[in-house]
Amino acid sequence: MINFFKKKNKPTKQKDNKGITKEPQKEIKSPKTTVDFLRESNDFKVVEYKNKKTGITFQLTFVMSLIDEKIMQESAISYLLEENFSQIEDLPHLLPISDMEITTDLSQLEPKLLNGYVLLTVENKMDKVCFFAAQKHVTRDITIPEIEFSVVGPKESFVEELSENLNLVRKKLPIKELIIEEFEVGQLSKTKVAVLYLEGITNEEDVNTIKQRISDIEIDAILDSSYIGQIISDSTYSLIPQNLDTERPDRTIAGLVEGKVVVIVDGSPHALLAPTTVIEFFSSFEDYFLNWMTSSFFRLLRVFAVVFSILMTPIYVAILTYHYELIPEDLMGILYTSRTAIPFPPLLEALFLELTIELLREAGARLPTKVGQTIGIVGGIVIGTASVEAGLTSNVLLILIGLTALASFTTPIYRMNNTIRIYRYPFLLLAQLWGLLGITFGVCLLVAELLRTTSLGRPILTPFYPLRVEDFKDSFIRLPFNRQSKRPYSLRSQNKKRFSKDKANEKKDVDE
């Protein structure tokens, strides 16, 4: 019989000259240190120099891809070579670098080198070393907002550099009450996450909740603020966004002043605001730069557009499937003529056009800008015209689908726009199953979902549920600024008063 399970050969025992048996010695491998790991990388450099006056040698250790060579050459090497440098204690008086540390703690070697610091040693002695900053900052310039664009108002948007974003906020809110606390999240990425709030205004419970949830995050890498937004949300199984993301510094500052907590992530051009309400997803920050009556009209228009976008196509399917008696006589002839040659039921016809619109939208978003615009316009015209002429869809439904697509684009916040697009499909299925009764059932389910959704434990339907009459001044309509003397009650701010209402209503002339 062949033995398929062969035994491993054990190391043979050896005998010395005296006949004493010795155990075979095992090779012991010492664990790699940080420097050993870095030496395997081509951008790890160790350079030795010699001072021209004292003749002392010193070594600079750094990661080339993280270092600005110009800073290191002009602010360090030129002084170390030309000036009277004899010991490491001379460095604070010798180098014009503020971010410098002389230490004997070598445990800081890894975080310092991997964060753009240079290690300086004298005569290869590691008993006392010096770290000085020479980070290379690669970031794009501050540009106009691309998603939340406004015709009037500031034209600044956040960038991917955390320090730049904090500067934009500090510049417009130069007060000592603005508190910034930084966290390090991600076992591999070590991403910096900043939590911003106003001391004495923001509710402490909201601040502690945000900080606790960020501290408890266990993940290998954080690449964008959307990672944080999904993780710290109250419910991860809800399509409804539970924190507001914005690329505008002015909207971020307005949220801080109201009493919200802001989260800014290094490497992300979007800030997160919480707690939030569903009304804020339909209000553009440009509303505050316009007359209050104009902005109120636009807000109501957006809410109507959202309802129209979700329900119009399902109502079309429900009426043509179950409720012919609801169609006016003058309209019956038009619908009959447009659907005479259509071989599919209204549901398949609507799904075909809805999915076509989604494919065109995704193709336009993923292609380069100029090509994407061309694909969206030409593709929509060609496919729409061809489908009507081929008898696959009716021209009436094509018009309705185009209007619902336009209506969905009125939502200022992109994430809520995605939610609205997805909600149309369950309503279409319910309309096919039970007609208008199914649509009513879907509306009830949607309202129930909104009622149970919270943001940092606060109902997202505020001020409608729970009812907060005082907060209606900045909801579907926006009242004048002199009528908004108090912060929203739903935020439970420590200081609810924003300014004196009586003084705001005073209008004195110069000669009075």
Sequence and secondary structure as in RCSB ss.txt:
>XXXX:A:sequence
MINFFKKKNKPTKQKDNKGITKEPQKEIKSPKTTVDFLRESNDFKVVEYKNKKTGITFQLTFVMSLIDEKIMQES
AISYLLEENFSQIEDLPHLLPISDMEITTDLSQLEPKLLNGYVLLTVENKMDKVCFFAAQKHVTRDITIPEIEFS
VVGPKESFVEELSENLNLVRKKLPIKELIIEEFEVGQLSKTKVAVLYLEGITNEEDVNTIKQRISDIEIDAILDS
SYIGQIISDSTYSLIPQNLDTERPDRTIAGLVEGKVVVIVDGSPHALLAPTTVIEFFSSFEDYFLNWMTSSFFRL
LRVFAVVFSILMTPIYVAILTYHYELIPEDLMGILYTSRTAIPFPPLLEALFLELTIELLREAGARLPTKVGQTI
GIVGGIVIGTASVEAGLTSNVLLILIGLTALASFTTPIYRMNNTIRIYRYPFLLLAQLWGLLGITFGVCLLVAEL
LRTTSLGRPILTPFYPLRVEDFKDSFIRLPFNRQSKRPYSLRSQNKKRFSKDKANEKKDVDE
>XXXX:A:secstr
   SS        EE TT  EE           HHHHHHTSTTEEEEEEE TTT  EEEEEEEGGGB HHHHIII
IIHHHHHS   SGGGHHHHS  SSEEEES GGGHHHHHTTTEEEEEETTEEEEEEEEE B          SSS  
SSS      S HHHHHHHHHHH   TTEEEEEEEE TTT EEEEEEEETTTS HHHHHHHHHHHHT   S   SH
HHHHHHSSS TT SS SSEEES HHHHHHHHHHT EEEEETT S EEEES  GGGGG  GGGGGS HHHHHHHHH
HHHHHHHHHHHHHHHHHHHHHT GGGS HHHHHHHHHHTTT  S HHHHHHHHHHHHHHHHHHHHHS HHHHHHH
HHHHHHHHHHHHHHTTSS HHHHHHHHHHHHHHTT SSHHHHHHHHHHHHHHHHHHHHHTHHHHHHHHHHHHHHH
HH EETTEETTTTTTTT GGGGGBSSSB  GGG  B  GGGT S  B S HHHHH    TT 
